[in-house]
Amino acid sequence: MEELGHKPSTLETRVAVAPGSDTLQTTRTKGFALIGLAIAFGWPLILLIPGVSGFSIANVRDDAVNIGLKWLVVAGLCLIVFRAQRRPLSEVGIRGVRWRDVLAAIGGAIIGIVLSGVASYMAAIQPSVNDLQEIAAVPLSLRAALVLTAAICEEFIYRGFAIEELTFLKSKRWLSAVVTWASFTVSHGLPDKLSTALFVPGTLGAVLTMLYLWRRNLASCAMMHVIVDAVFLLILPAMVK
């Protein structure tokens, strides 16, 4: 009789199908997970290399570098999770969208914008009119690409991939969420040398992480991310242009 206390995940089942080879398969799969996590958590450091940069939203070159690097990271992680590990889409949060997921994304965006506004006020880092005008000077198509890239790539990297891979490595799910939230927050604070500027991405990252843990749907998180970034990169700059 099978034990009812633990139901192995699809990946756990897949790596233990052949007697005598399960240990090797599990080791290889965990090895790929560790490589992927190193990429997921370490890629922002590339932007710190002199001459690379990708932090200034008002700089067209930096925006192009940011967009290109994120898609390269996602491509690499996709090779690991879908090719090397052969995991199904659903195991990294890629699944159909229901109306509850849409409502959750809208609700999360409202909460995130309100809380980030409070965090911005507390950290005294509210954007000035000059800041918004500089952003508005960047071509609209490029800013739209930034919004979509951040929503799709960052949600896949930090929520879908990192949380699920850390959990697969026997980490508790809540701990996996905390680690990835911290990495997401720090990656957005690198250009500001980890100052109080962490408050805003930390707040939004916390809401996005809780949304993923609740819905386990990357599309819902991406929708929330799009709404929030669109407000700051598309709507507000258009109002002061």
Contacts in CASP RR format, 6 or more apart in sequence:
PFRMAT RR
TARGET T0000
AUTHOR 0000-0000-0000
METHOD contacts of the structure
MODEL  1
MEELGHKPSTLETRVAVAPGSDTLQTTRTKGFALIGLAIAFGWPLILLIP
GVSGFSIANVRDDAVNIGLKWLVVAGLCLIVFRAQRRPLSEVGIRGVRWR
DVLAAIGGAIIGIVLSGVASYMAAIQPSVNDLQEIAAVPLSLRAALVLTA
AICEEFIYRGFAIEELTFLKSKRWLSAVVTWASFTVSHGLPDKLSTALFV
PGTLGAVLTMLYLWRRNLASCAMMHVIVDAVFLLILPAMVK
8 16 0 8 1.000
9 91 0 8 1.000
9 168 0 8 1.000
10 87 0 8 1.000
10 88 0 8 1.000
10 91 0 8 1.000
11 29 0 8 1.000
11 85 0 8 1.000
11 87 0 8 1.000
11 91 0 8 1.000
11 168 0 8 1.000
12 168 0 8 1.000
14 86 0 8 1.000
15 22 0 8 1.000
15 25 0 8 1.000
15 26 0 8 1.000
15 29 0 8 1.000
16 22 0 8 1.000
16 25 0 8 1.000
16 26 0 8 1.000
18 25 0 8 1.000
29 84 0 8 1.000
29 85 0 8 1.000
29 168 0 8 1.000
30 168 0 8 1.000
30 169 0 8 1.000
32 80 0 8 1.000
32 84 0 8 1.000
32 85 0 8 1.000
33 80 0 8 1.000
33 85 0 8 1.000
33 165 0 8 1.000
33 168 0 8 1.000
33 169 0 8 1.000
34 169 0 8 1.000
35 80 0 8 1.000
36 76 0 8 1.000
36 77 0 8 1.000
36 80 0 8 1.000
36 161 0 8 1.000
36 165 0 8 1.000
37 162 0 8 1.000
37 165 0 8 1.000
37 166 0 8 1.000
39 73 0 8 1.000
39 76 0 8 1.000
39 77 0 8 1.000
40 73 0 8 1.000
40 77 0 8 1.000
40 157 0 8 1.000
40 158 0 8 1.000
40 161 0 8 1.000
40 162 0 8 1.000
40 165 0 8 1.000
40 183 0 8 1.000
41 162 0 8 1.000
41 183 0 8 1.000
43 69 0 8 1.000
43 70 0 8 1.000
43 73 0 8 1.000
43 157 0 8 1.000
44 186 0 8 1.000
44 187 0 8 1.000
44 190 0 8 1.000
45 190 0 8 1.000
46 52 0 8 1.000
46 69 0 8 1.000
47 53 0 8 1.000
47 54 0 8 1.000
47 55 0 8 1.000
47 65 0 8 1.000
47 66 0 8 1.000
47 69 0 8 1.000
47 190 0 8 1.000
47 191 0 8 1.000
48 190 0 8 1.000
52 65 0 8 1.000
53 59 0 8 1.000
53 61 0 8 1.000
53 62 0 8 1.000
53 65 0 8 1.000
54 61 0 8 1.000
54 62 0 8 1.000
54 63 0 8 1.000
54 65 0 8 1.000
54 66 0 8 1.000
54 69 0 8 1.000
55 62 0 8 1.000
55 66 0 8 1.000
55 190 0 8 1.000
55 191 0 8 1.000
56 62 0 8 1.000
56 63 0 8 1.000
56 191 0 8 1.000
57 63 0 8 1.000
57 135 0 8 1.000
57 138 0 8 1.000
57 143 0 8 1.000
57 146 0 8 1.000
57 233 0 8 1.000
58 131 0 8 1.000
58 134 0 8 1.000
58 135 0 8 1.000
58 137 0 8 1.000
58 138 0 8 1.000
60 138 0 8 1.000
60 139 0 8 1.000
60 142 0 8 1.000
63 138 0 8 1.000
63 142 0 8 1.000
63 143 0 8 1.000
63 145 0 8 1.000
63 146 0 8 1.000
64 142 0 8 1.000
66 146 0 8 1.000
66 149 0 8 1.000
67 145 0 8 1.000
67 146 0 8 1.000
67 149 0 8 1.000
68 149 0 8 1.000
70 149 0 8 1.000
70 150 0 8 1.000
70 153 0 8 1.000
70 154 0 8 1.000
70 157 0 8 1.000
71 149 0 8 1.000
71 153 0 8 1.000
73 153 0 8 1.000
73 157 0 8 1.000
74 152 0 8 1.000
74 153 0 8 1.000
74 156 0 8 1.000
74 157 0 8 1.000
77 156 0 8 1.000
77 157 0 8 1.000
77 161 0 8 1.000
81 87 0 8 1.000
81 92 0 8 1.000
81 161 0 8 1.000
81 165 0 8 1.000
82 89 0 8 1.000
89 95 0 8 1.000
91 164 0 8 1.000
92 156 0 8 1.000
92 160 0 8 1.000
92 161 0 8 1.000
92 164 0 8 1.000
92 218 0 8 1.000
93 159 0 8 1.000
93 160 0 8 1.000
93 164 0 8 1.000
93 212 0 8 1.000
93 216 0 8 1.000
93 217 0 8 1.000
93 218 0 8 1.000
94 160 0 8 1.000
94 218 0 8 1.000
94 219 0 8 1.000
95 216 0 8 1.000
95 217 0 8 1.000
95 218 0 8 1.000
95 219 0 8 1.000
96 217 0 8 1.000
96 219 0 8 1.000
97 217 0 8 1.000
97 219 0 8 1.000
97 220 0 8 1.000
100 215 0 8 1.000
101 215 0 8 1.000
101 217 0 8 1.000
101 219 0 8 1.000
101 220 0 8 1.000
101 223 0 8 1.000
102 220 0 8 1.000
102 223 0 8 1.000
104 211 0 8 1.000
104 214 0 8 1.000
104 215 0 8 1.000
104 220 0 8 1.000
104 224 0 8 1.000
105 211 0 8 1.000
105 220 0 8 1.000
105 221 0 8 1.000
105 223 0 8 1.000
105 224 0 8 1.000
105 227 0 8 1.000
106 223 0 8 1.000
106 224 0 8 1.000
106 227 0 8 1.000
107 224 0 8 1.000
108 207 0 8 1.000
108 211 0 8 1.000
108 224 0 8 1.000
109 223 0 8 1.000
109 224 0 8 1.000
109 227 0 8 1.000
109 228 0 8 1.000
111 207 0 8 1.000
112 203 0 8 1.000
112 204 0 8 1.000
112 207 0 8 1.000
112 224 0 8 1.000
112 228 0 8 1.000
113 228 0 8 1.000
113 231 0 8 1.000
115 203 0 8 1.000
115 204 0 8 1.000
115 207 0 8 1.000
116 200 0 8 1.000
116 203 0 8 1.000
116 204 0 8 1.000
116 228 0 8 1.000
117 126 0 8 1.000
117 200 0 8 1.000
118 203 0 8 1.000
119 199 0 8 1.000
119 200 0 8 1.000
119 202 0 8 1.000
119 203 0 8 1.000
120 126 0 8 1.000
120 199 0 8 1.000
120 200 0 8 1.000
122 199 0 8 1.000
123 196 0 8 1.000
123 197 0 8 1.000
123 199 0 8 1.000
123 200 0 8 1.000
124 196 0 8 1.000
125 196 0 8 1.000
125 197 0 8 1.000
125 199 0 8 1.000
125 200 0 8 1.000
127 232 0 8 1.000
127 236 0 8 1.000
129 240 0 8 1.000
132 236 0 8 1.000
132 237 0 8 1.000
132 239 0 8 1.000
132 240 0 8 1.000
133 237 0 8 1.000
133 240 0 8 1.000
133 241 0 8 1.000
135 143 0 8 1.000
135 233 0 8 1.000
135 237 0 8 1.000
136 237 0 8 1.000
136 238 0 8 1.000
136 240 0 8 1.000
136 241 0 8 1.000
140 234 0 8 1.000
143 233 0 8 1.000
143 234 0 8 1.000
143 237 0 8 1.000
144 234 0 8 1.000
146 229 0 8 1.000
146 233 0 8 1.000
147 226 0 8 1.000
147 229 0 8 1.000
147 230 0 8 1.000
147 233 0 8 1.000
147 234 0 8 1.000
148 226 0 8 1.000
150 225 0 8 1.000
150 229 0 8 1.000
151 222 0 8 1.000
151 223 0 8 1.000
151 225 0 8 1.000
151 226 0 8 1.000
151 229 0 8 1.000
152 222 0 8 1.000
154 184 0 8 1.000
154 225 0 8 1.000
155 208 0 8 1.000
155 212 0 8 1.000
155 218 0 8 1.000
155 221 0 8 1.000
155 222 0 8 1.000
155 225 0 8 1.000
156 218 0 8 1.000
158 180 0 8 1.000
158 181 0 8 1.000
158 183 0 8 1.000
158 184 0 8 1.000
158 209 0 8 1.000
159 180 0 8 1.000
159 208 0 8 1.000
159 209 0 8 1.000
159 212 0 8 1.000
159 218 0 8 1.000
159 221 0 8 1.000
160 212 0 8 1.000
160 218 0 8 1.000
162 176 0 8 1.000
162 179 0 8 1.000
162 180 0 8 1.000
162 183 0 8 1.000
163 173 0 8 1.000
163 176 0 8 1.000
163 177 0 8 1.000
163 180 0 8 1.000
163 209 0 8 1.000
163 212 0 8 1.000
163 213 0 8 1.000
164 176 0 8 1.000
166 175 0 8 1.000
166 176 0 8 1.000
166 179 0 8 1.000
166 180 0 8 1.000
167 173 0 8 1.000
167 176 0 8 1.000
171 179 0 8 1.000
173 213 0 8 1.000
174 213 0 8 1.000
177 209 0 8 1.000
177 212 0 8 1.000
177 213 0 8 1.000
180 209 0 8 1.000
181 202 0 8 1.000
181 205 0 8 1.000
181 206 0 8 1.000
181 209 0 8 1.000
184 201 0 8 1.000
184 202 0 8 1.000
184 205 0 8 1.000
184 208 0 8 1.000
184 209 0 8 1.000
185 198 0 8 1.000
185 201 0 8 1.000
185 202 0 8 1.000
185 205 0 8 1.000
186 194 0 8 1.000
186 198 0 8 1.000
188 197 0 8 1.000
188 198 0 8 1.000
188 201 0 8 1.000
188 202 0 8 1.000
189 195 0 8 1.000
189 197 0 8 1.000
189 198 0 8 1.000
189 201 0 8 1.000
192 198 0 8 1.000
204 228 0 8 1.000
207 224 0 8 1.000
208 221 0 8 1.000
208 224 0 8 1.000
208 225 0 8 1.000
211 220 0 8 1.000
211 221 0 8 1.000
211 224 0 8 1.000
212 218 0 8 1.000
212 220 0 8 1.000
212 221 0 8 1.000
215 221 0 8 1.000
END
